[in-house]
Amino acid sequence: MKSVTVTHSPEETMAVAYDLAPVAEKRRYVCLTGGLGAGKTVFTSGLVQALCPECLELVHSPTFAIVNEYLGKNQNVFHFDLYRIRSADDLYSTGFYDYEERRGVIVAEWSDLFAECFPPESVFVKIETTGENERTVTVEYKD
């Protein structure tokens, strides 16, 4: 399945993610790509709003922490930023693979840096900046 949506505000980008939440929950991995400031964390906010809304106010980029955990009443979201990870060994040492054993959705910004580490059933999201507030959001996953 492939869909392309043009959004005109952060709220519209969040809405695309919100609508994708049931698929993300089933597939467990959401792989985000896009340039700096493209809206990857905004997109994650939409997923968190749908999956564990009580955590929405906590969402921020995990650039320096590597991972932020949003632990909800019904679902968890583990939000990774792989930008500063330099190797597969470094990824392993972050505890990334330990999250596979936990209940929740794993969202990874800059996932293209370690594409081989994600299962083929993952949801792949590319966010492109096409204007000041305009984004083209491409969502792909295998049916």
C-alpha positions, 0 to 999 in steps of 0.5 A: 500500500502506498499513499501520498498526502500533501499537508499544509500545517503541522496539524494536518501532518499530525492527522495523517499520523493519527489516521495511520495509528491502527496500521502502526499498532499492528506492524509495530515499526514506523520508519521515518525519513525526511530532512531536518525540520521536515516534521518527523517529530510532529508526525510522531505526535500524531501517532502518540495522540492516537495511541497514548493520548495522555502522553501527547504533551511529553512528545519532543525530539529524542535527539540527545536522549536517543529514545523517548518512552511514552508509556500509555494506559493502553499502548506505549510508543518508543520514539528513537532518533538515530541521527547521532548513531554511527554504526550498527554496533552503536545502535545495539548498545543503545538498547534498541533491540531490547524494545522489540520485547516490550509492548508498544510501537517503535517509531524511528526518525532517520531510519534510513541510516539503518534500513537493514535493521527494520523488518519488511512489515514496517511502515515507511514514512517519508516527509518532504518539505515542499513549502513553508508549512507544506509537506508531502507525506508518503506512507508505504507498507506491504499489504 
